[in-house]
Amino acid sequence: MPLPADFYWTTRSASRPSDPLTVIACDGVWVVAMSQRIDDGIWIALLDRHRNGPGGPSRRCTSYEQGRAGAELWVARHEVRLRDDVDQIRRYREAVRANRLAKASIDPPFGWMG
């Protein structure tokens, strides 16, 4: 299933373009991040990565391919809310960029961002 418009797969780091595509982002905001556990090789999908930071809710994946497919379905199901969340983050970033000194008085849309 293709991702909704403006959502895209990317790598964890632009400096490692040969790494597998493990992040779904929109406007530079990570909404899903997949990672592979070192001890047993199981793939994990971290959902709502933008809301919860690195320690949010996760789902086990039976494989990398199944994890990607499940993540794409999840994004499609939650597209409206995700777009609203990304818009809140974009507005917050723009406000901080406009006046860095005001960052202390501007509440981030999600607590872990502060």
BADREN-959506 format. One record per residue: y, x, z of N, C-alpha, C, O in turn; residue in three letters. Coordinates in steps of 0.05 Angstrom, whole numbers, plus 5000, padded with zeros to 4 digits. Each point is the difference from the previous one (the first is absolute). Layout:
<nodes>
YXZYXZYXZYXZALA/...
</nodes>
This chain:
<nodes>
497650175000502449835000502550185000500250185017MET/501649774964502450175000501949925023500049785010PRO/501550424999501949955021502349844990500750004976LEU/500649845042502449854992502250204990500050235006PRO/501849664978502350174990501450145023500349895022ALA/500550364973501550175019498250135021501050185014ASP/496549744989498250145018498450204983499349944977PHE/500150295034498750214985498350185018500650035024TYR/497350084964498450205014501350284997501150064979TRP/498850095042501050275000498450185019498249905014THR/502450364986498750185019501550025026502349915001THR/496550205019501450045026502350204998501949985015ARG/498050204965502050204998500650064971498150054984SER/504449965009500850074972499250294993499750064977ALA/500050105044499350284995497050044995499150224994SER/499349565008497150014995499249794980498649815006ARG/502450214969499649794980497149964992499349804989PRO/499050405016497149974993498449865021497649944995SER/503650005028498649855021499449724990501349904982ASP/496749965030499449734992502449815007501550065019PRO/498849734966502049805005499249845025498049854998LEU/503450185024499249885025502149835013499649905022THR/502750084966502349855012501049794980500450054976VAL/499949705034501449804984502849985012500449965024ILE/501650074958502850005009501649814983499149914978ALA/503250015032501949844986502750115007500850005024CYS/500850084956502650115005499950245020501850045016ASP/496150114982499750245017498949945028499750185016GLY/499849574990499049925027497049964998499049854984VAL/499550305033497149985001499349745014500849955023TRP/497649884963499049755012497150035007499049875019VAL/499550294967497150055005499650304997501050124981VAL/497550005037499350284997497050035006499049915021ALA/499650214961497150045004499550295008501450184991MET/496649865026499350285007497050015005498749805005SER/500250444992497250045004499550155025501150215005GLN/497249685012499450135026498450254995498350014982ARG/502350205033498750254996497250005011498250124988ILE/501449755035497350025013497849864984497850114999ASP/502749664989497949864986500749924972498349884986ASP/504050195004500849954972500749724994500449934976GLY/499749895044500749724995503049974993501750135012ILE/498849704968502849954992501149775017498649815006TRP/503950225002501449815017502549924985501450174990ILE/499349575010502549914989501849915023499349825015ALA/503050314987502049925020501949804987501550064982LEU/498449705029501649784988502649975015500250075024LEU/501849824963502749975012501050275010501250015022ASP/498350204963500850275009503050025006500950145018ARG/500749704967502950015004500949865026502050085011HIS/496449734999500649865025499150155025501450005020ARG/496450134978498750125024499950305001499250115020ASN/501650024959499850295000497250094996498349844991GLY/501150405017497350114995497849875016497650034992PRO/502949845030497949905017499649704998499049885020GLY/501649994959499749714998497249904994498150165002GLY/501749594991497349884995498750144976501350084981PRO/496149945020498550134979497549854993499049835016SER/499950224961497549884991498250224989501050184985ARG/496549815022498050194988499549914972499949774993ARG/499750434990499449954972497150104994499250215011CYS/499349664972497350094994500150244981498150154999THR/504149884987500450234982502950024993501649825006SER/499250404981502750034991500849784980502149885003TYR/496150064978500549804980500349725012501849854993GLU/496450095026500249735013502549995018501249785002GLN/499650445010502450005016502449954982501849855008GLY/498350274969502349954981500049714992502249875000ARG/495550024993499949724991500949825023501549814995ALA/497550235029500849845022502950025007501349805006GLY/499850444992502950045005501749854980502049885007ALA/497150134968501549854979500049705005502049874996GLU/495750035012499849715006501749935024501449795000LEU/498750385020501649965024502949994993501549825009TRP/499450374974502850004992500749754984502149885004VAL/496250044978500549754985500249765018501749834996ALA/496650155025500149785018502549995017501049795007ARG/500050455000502350025018502650084986501950095012HIS/498149884961502350104984502749905010501950165002GLU/498449595003502649895007501050135026502350095002VAL/496049925019500850125025500650304997501950115011ARG/496450034973500450284996502750064986501450195007LEU/499349644973502550044987502449965019501950154999ARG/497949655018502049965021500250235019502250095006ASP/495550025003500050235017501350244987501650145012ASP/497749914963501150234985503049974997501550195002VAL/499449564993502849954997501550065027502250114999ASP/496649815023501250065026500350305005502050105009GLN/495950054983500050295004502150134981501450185008ILE/498849724967501950104981502949965011501650184998ARG/498949585012502749945011500650185024502350105003ARG/495849945014500350185023500650294991501950125010TYR/496649984971500550274990502750024987501450215004ARG/499449594981502750014988502250005021502050144996GLU/497749705025502049995021500250275014502250105006ALA/495550034999500050265013501250214982501550185008VAL/497849804966501050194981503149984997501450204996ARG/499649565007502949954997501550115024502350084998ALA/496449925026501450105024497950115019498949855017ASN/500550404981497950135017500749985030498149985016ARG/504450014991500749985028499449735012499649975024LEU/500249834959499449735009497049965004499249785010ALA/499150414983497149975002499249925029498149845003LYS/503250265017499349945027500549715007498849885018ALA/503049994968500749725006498849804980500349765003SER/498250344977498749834981497149985007498650215001ILE/500449565005497249965007498350024975500549864980ASP/497450305020498250014977498449744998499649875021PRO/499550054956498649754997497350005015499049795008PRO/499850444996497550035014500250225020500850224993PHE/498449735032500550185022499350294997501450175010GLY/496349894977499150284998501950174983499950245001TRP/501849634983501850154982502350135014501250194990MET/499449725034502350105014499750265012501850115012GLY/
</nodes>
